[in-house]
Amino acid sequence: MDPQTQFCHNPACPARGKSGEGHIVIHSQKEQRYRCKVCEQTFAATKGTPFFRVHQAAEVVTIVVTLLCHGCPLQAIVAAFGLDERTVARWFAAAGNHCQKVHEHLVVQGKVDLQHVQADELWVKLVGMKVWMAMALAVPARLWLGGSISPQRDLCLITSLVQQVRSCARSLAILVCVDGLVSYVTAFLKVFRNPMYTGRQGRPRLVVEEGLMLGQVVKHYARRRVVGVTQREVRGSLGAMEAILESTGGGKGINTAYIERLNATFRGALAMLARRGRAIAHKRVALTAGMYLVGCAYNFCWHHDSLRVAAPEGAGHKWEPRTPAMAAGLAEHPWTMLELLSYKAPLPAWVAPKRRGRPPKGGRPPVMSAAA
């Protein structure tokens, strides 16, 4: 047990989310519990992970979650491990919620150099309904940027996805390749805007990022078959787009091949996404948990052949495998599933509550306690 790597999980504690400051001590070595010296509350070593309050060994939970994010149906895991179906579903939901926090803490921080982004949507069959799942990918690092789920394939779904893309981007001067859905153009031109300050009073005017380029791939169908494809430059010149495509390894023309390949990866890795399958999700919550579980495993745990680099001399092997997170500078080594599930995303910094009412007359204002 290492108290220096732990932080307080109490939302009301002023020291929540802070590690390495010496306010976390060991409370019980036998029970694997820590104590915060600021709020005097204790917490388990597994707090903030899917292993919290689980009566099975962490290795069993890790194996079950690994099988789930590789397309193994829930019924097969129940038959193989002798577990209750509700127990496996609870582990699956906890792992998905945990991966969503990890993704928001590491990826959605505005530190990724996107350069070239592709976005697409696919429909998923749930019990009694059909929903749309839109996702985005950074082509140079093959990094999954996030996804959004909605019953309708409309502007609200695409806007939610575009907002996630902006939250990940270090610079808004990027190339975006999408399909023929007009909502992409509206959403990107609306979200990728910055205020232009002129010194005058009032709200500043929002201006679209100059370096933003949009390209569309419009497919023409006849009898449910693709009979033609049209490449359209919505914003930016074709020469500038081809230069970015060549520098990022994104092909020779405007395309959505990489995000479509990612959709196929998700359909193969998540049983509820398989077409004409029996492992259908009952609620959107389960689909969201599965999307973040597979997305984080894809970013931090799975190797990508196109991202490998030459091994140094004397290493004994020819190539060094890399994950999308390593290519994007978010990780230093390929994570194991146990590392992913054990990673603790810290809570946001504590903000002192505002004092309400009339300020006191004379003297210094009263000092507010941490519990206030």
Buried (B, 14 or more C-beta within 10 A) or exposed (E): EEBEEBBBBBEEBBBBBBBEEEBBEBBEEEEEBBBBEBBEBBBBBBBBBBBBEBEEEBEEBBBBBBBBBBBBBBEEBBEEBEBEEEBBBEBBBBBBBBBBBBBBBBBBEEEBBBBBBBBBBBEBBBEEEEBBBBBBBBBBBBBBBBBBBBEEBEBEBBBBBBBBBBBBBEEBBBBBBBBBBEBBBBBBBBBBBEEEEEEEEEEEEEEBBEBBBBBBBEEEEEEEEEEEEEBEBBBBEEEEBBEBBEEBEBBEBBBBEBBBEBBEBBBEBBBBBBEEEEBBBEEBEBBBBBBBBBBBBBBBBBBBEEBBEEEEEEEEEEEBBBBBBBBBEBBEEBBEBBBBBBBBBBBEEBEEEEEEEEEEEEEEEEEEEEEE
